[in-house]
Amino acid sequence: MDSFTTEEGSHSLSDKHKLYTKTWKPKSPPKALALFVHGFSDHINRFSDFMNTLASRGIEVHGFDQRGWGRSVTTKSERGLTGSTATVMSDITSMLQPLILLAQGSGVPLFLLGHSMGGGEVLYYAATGPEEVRKQIRGYLALAPYLTLHPASQPSRALVVAGRVALKVLPRYQMLQKLKPDNLSRDPEVAKSWEADELCHNIGTLEGLGGMIDRGEELDNGKAVVKEGNIYIAHGSNDLITNHGASKRFFERLKVRDKTFKSYDGWYHVCEYNAANYAGEIVLIKR
């Protein structure tokens, strides 16, 4: 019998936009609470195995499909419509606020986790999020975070420059930015599953893509600095989507008291963090 339950629901943002949510709850009192942030062209239900493992080990995980992604999209015109970086950060804050009350009421620690674009957002939040909220977060865990793209996935410089020019007049313009399935995972079945998933639509807006690039650059060049908090970063050495080297550089510059970097030899980008579940779970409980 499962040692946890799952609940689906929705979360209303200040602008009345609704986000699809899912929670994995241990049947016994949780040892920790966590909010998980997914990446580009992804959605929370693709991480069910990961969440199941954490929940079975006593961690209550709350996830949501980001604005523009997954089941938070109701029409094709909303695909990739994440809004500006300020909107992305505000959405994460809105999701964190009820969890802060839960953590305070239960006396258990609260953590912020993310993968890929979501991992970059987690690190950016650690650097720039509201101080009163960050004080309530015990630690930040980023799996294969987006700081820069791996050369195999980088668009041409001309395309980036053209996109920045067009952004000024067409911020909501939708672009197909298809990731190569074979670059995502060593397991061909995982790659096929991702490609067949209609919720992984590969569409971003100029504003959303520009914001993602800018956040990554600010973290990579040291403009956005994490000054406090426990930081855990895990990255596969053969990741062909996000840049393992950029994660290592970022980690080495960190001046925080408590930090951990896990490099997984030969691992790719997605759905390969079953072993990392245990490392992440230990970090959650011990800190």
C-alpha positions in Angstrom: 0.0 0.0 0.0 1.3 3.5 -0.9 2.6 5.5 2.0 1.3 8.7 0.4 -1.6 10.2 -1.5 -1.9 12.6 -4.4 -4.3 15.6 -4.8 -5.0 17.7 -7.9 -6.3 21.2 -7.7 -5.8 24.8 -8.8 -4.2 28.0 -7.5 -5.6 31.4 -8.3 -3.0 34.2 -8.9 -3.6 37.9 -8.2 -4.5 38.5 -11.9 -7.2 35.7 -11.7 -5.1 33.3 -13.8 -5.4 29.8 -12.5 -2.6 27.3 -12.3 -3.0 23.5 -12.3 -1.5 22.0 -9.1 -0.7 18.6 -7.8 0.4 17.6 -4.3 2.1 14.4 -3.1 1.3 13.9 0.6 2.8 11.4 3.0 0.2 9.7 5.1 2.3 10.3 8.2 3.3 13.8 9.3 5.8 15.2 6.8 9.5 15.7 7.6 9.7 18.6 5.1 7.6 20.6 2.6 8.8 21.4 -0.9 7.6 23.4 -3.9 8.8 22.0 -7.3 9.2 24.2 -10.4 9.4 22.4 -13.8 11.2 23.5 -16.9 10.6 24.7 -20.5 8.1 22.6 -22.5 7.4 20.4 -19.5 4.8 19.9 -16.8 4.6 18.6 -13.3 3.1 15.1 -14.0 6.2 14.1 -15.9 8.0 14.1 -12.6 5.6 11.6 -10.9 8.3 9.0 -10.2 10.5 11.6 -8.6 7.7 13.0 -6.5 6.5 9.5 -5.5 10.0 8.7 -4.1 10.2 11.9 -2.1 6.7 11.5 -0.7 7.3 7.9 0.2 10.2 9.1 2.3 8.2 11.7 4.2 8.5 14.8 2.1 5.3 16.6 1.1 5.8 17.9 -2.4 3.7 20.6 -4.0 3.9 21.1 -7.8 2.3 23.3 -10.4 2.2 23.7 -14.1 3.7 27.1 -14.8 1.8 29.8 -16.6 1.9 28.9 -20.3 2.6 25.2 -19.7 0.9 21.9 -19.1 -2.7 21.9 -17.7 -2.4 25.6 -16.8 -3.0 26.3 -20.5 -6.6 26.4 -21.6 -6.2 27.6 -25.2 -3.4 27.4 -27.8 -3.0 31.2 -27.6 -1.8 30.7 -24.0 1.1 28.3 -24.9 4.4 29.6 -23.7 2.8 32.8 -22.3 4.9 32.9 -19.2 5.0 36.7 -18.9 8.1 38.7 -17.8 10.6 37.6 -15.2 8.7 39.7 -12.7 5.6 37.7 -13.4 7.5 34.4 -13.2 9.0 35.3 -9.8 5.6 36.6 -8.6 3.9 33.3 -9.5 6.5 31.4 -7.5 6.0 33.7 -4.5 2.2 33.2 -4.8 2.7 29.4 -4.7 5.1 29.7 -1.7 2.9 31.8 0.5 0.4 29.1 1.6 3.3 26.7 2.1 5.1 29.1 4.4 2.0 29.1 6.6 1.9 25.3 6.5 5.6 25.1 7.4 5.2 27.6 10.3 2.2 25.7 11.6 3.8 22.3 11.4 7.3 23.3 12.4 8.9 21.5 9.4 11.4 23.1 6.9 10.4 24.4 3.5 12.4 23.9 0.3 12.3 25.2 -3.2 13.2 22.7 -6.0 13.4 23.1 -9.8 14.6 21.4 -13.0 16.1 22.9 -16.1 14.4 26.3 -16.7 12.8 25.8 -13.4 16.1 25.1 -11.8 17.4 28.4 -13.1 14.3 30.1 -11.8 14.9 28.6 -8.3 18.5 29.9 -8.3 17.3 33.3 -9.5 14.7 33.4 -6.8 17.4 32.6 -4.2 19.2 35.7 -5.5 16.4 38.1 -6.1 13.2 36.9 -4.4 11.5 38.9 -1.7 13.7 38.8 1.4 10.7 38.2 3.7 9.9 35.0 1.7 13.5 33.8 1.3 13.9 33.9 5.1 11.3 31.2 5.3 13.0 28.8 2.8 15.5 26.4 4.3 17.2 25.6 1.0 17.2 25.5 -2.8 17.7 22.5 -5.0 18.4 22.9 -8.7 18.5 19.9 -11.0 20.2 20.5 -14.4 19.5 24.2 -14.0 19.4 26.5 -17.0 22.2 29.1 -16.8 23.4 28.7 -20.4 22.5 26.1 -23.1 24.9 23.3 -24.1 26.4 24.1 -27.5 24.4 21.3 -29.1 21.2 23.1 -28.2 22.2 26.8 -28.7 20.4 28.8 -31.3 22.4 30.9 -33.7 23.6 34.3 -32.4 21.8 36.0 -35.3 18.5 34.4 -34.2 19.0 35.6 -30.6 19.8 39.2 -31.8 16.7 39.2 -34.1 14.6 37.9 -31.3 15.7 40.6 -28.9 14.8 43.3 -31.5 11.4 41.7 -32.2 10.7 41.4 -28.5 10.4 45.1 -28.2 7.3 45.2 -30.4 6.0 41.6 -30.3 6.6 40.3 -26.7 3.7 37.7 -27.0 4.8 36.4 -30.3 4.9 32.6 -30.1 7.9 30.6 -31.5 8.4 26.9 -31.9 11.6 26.0 -30.0 11.7 22.2 -30.4 14.2 20.4 -28.2 15.8 17.3 -29.8 14.3 14.3 -28.0 17.6 12.3 -28.4 19.3 15.1 -26.4 17.0 14.8 -23.5 17.7 11.2 -22.2 19.8 8.2 -22.8 16.6 6.1 -22.6 14.9 6.1 -26.1 11.6 5.3 -24.4 11.8 8.4 -22.3 12.6 10.5 -25.4 9.6 9.0 -27.3 7.3 9.6 -24.4 8.3 13.2 -24.2 7.9 13.7 -27.9 4.4 12.1 -27.9 3.3 14.2 -24.9 0.9 16.9 -26.3 1.4 19.0 -23.2 5.1 19.4 -24.1 4.3 21.8 -26.9 7.8 23.4 -27.4 6.3 26.9 -27.8 7.7 29.9 -26.1 7.0 33.6 -26.5 9.7 36.2 -27.2 9.1 37.7 -23.8 9.3 34.3 -22.0 12.4 33.1 -24.0 14.1 36.5 -23.5 13.4 36.4 -19.8 14.8 32.9 -19.5 18.0 33.9 -21.3 18.4 37.1 -19.3 18.0 35.2 -15.9 20.6 32.7 -17.0 23.0 35.3 -18.1 22.6 37.3 -14.8 23.3 34.2 -12.8 26.2 33.1 -15.1 27.9 36.5 -15.2 27.5 37.2 -11.5 25.0 40.1 -11.8 22.4 38.0 -9.8 24.2 36.8 -6.7 23.0 34.3 -4.1 24.2 35.6 -0.8 22.6 33.3 1.6 20.7 30.0 1.9 21.6 26.3 1.5 22.2 25.5 -2.2 22.2 22.0 -3.8 22.9 21.6 -7.5 22.8 18.3 -9.4 23.8 18.0 -13.1 24.5 15.2 -15.5 27.9 15.5 -17.1 26.5 14.6 -20.6 23.6 16.9 -20.5 23.1 18.2 -24.1 20.4 20.7 -23.2 21.7 22.8 -20.3 25.3 23.4 -19.6 27.0 21.3 -16.9 30.1 23.5 -17.0 28.0 26.7 -16.3 26.4 25.0 -13.3 29.9 24.1 -12.0 31.1 27.7 -12.5 28.1 29.1 -10.7 28.6 26.7 -7.8 32.3 27.5 -7.4 31.5 31.3 -7.2 28.9 30.7 -4.5 29.9 32.3 -1.2 27.1 30.7 0.9 27.9 28.8 4.0 26.3 25.5 2.9 26.5 24.3 -0.7 26.6 20.9 -2.5 27.3 20.1 -6.1 26.6 16.6 -7.5 27.9 15.7 -10.9 26.4 12.5 -12.4 28.8 11.0 -14.8 27.2 10.3 -18.2 23.8 11.4 -17.3 21.6 13.5 -19.7 19.0 16.1 -19.0 15.6 14.6 -18.0 14.0 11.7 -16.2 17.4 10.4 -15.0 17.3 11.7 -11.4 16.0 8.5 -9.7 19.3 8.1 -7.8 19.4 11.9 -7.2 16.1 11.5 -5.4 17.9 10.0 -2.5 20.6 12.6 -2.4 18.0 15.3 -2.5 15.9 13.6 0.1 18.9 13.5 2.5 19.6 17.2 1.9 16.0 18.0 2.7 15.9 16.1 6.0 19.4 16.9 7.3 19.3 20.7 6.8 
